[in-house]
Amino acid sequence: MKQAGQIAARQGGPGSFIPAFLDALYQEVQG
């Protein structure tokens, strides 16, 4: 799940964290 944090940090801003987290979570589910 640290991947989501890295994506959010790369895009910058807490507003980018949620979609980045959901995207990473979706990828985890698709696995």
C-alpha positions in Angstrom: 0.0 0.0 0.0 3.0 2.3 0.2 2.7 2.6 -3.5 -0.4 4.8 -3.1 1.6 7.1 -0.8 4.4 7.3 -3.3 2.0 8.2 -6.1 0.3 10.9 -3.9 3.6 12.3 -2.9 4.7 12.4 -6.5 1.6 14.3 -7.6 1.7 16.6 -4.6 -1.1 17.6 -2.4 -3.5 15.7 -0.1 -6.3 16.2 -2.8 -4.4 13.8 -5.0 -4.0 11.1 -2.3 -7.6 9.8 -2.5 -7.7 9.0 -6.3 -4.1 7.7 -6.1 -5.0 5.5 -3.2 -8.2 4.2 -4.9 -6.2 3.5 -8.1 -3.5 1.6 -6.2 -6.2 -0.3 -4.3 -8.0 -1.2 -7.6 -4.7 -2.5 -9.0 -4.2 -4.6 -5.8 -7.7 -6.1 -6.3 -7.1 -6.9 -10.0 -3.8 -8.3 -8.8 
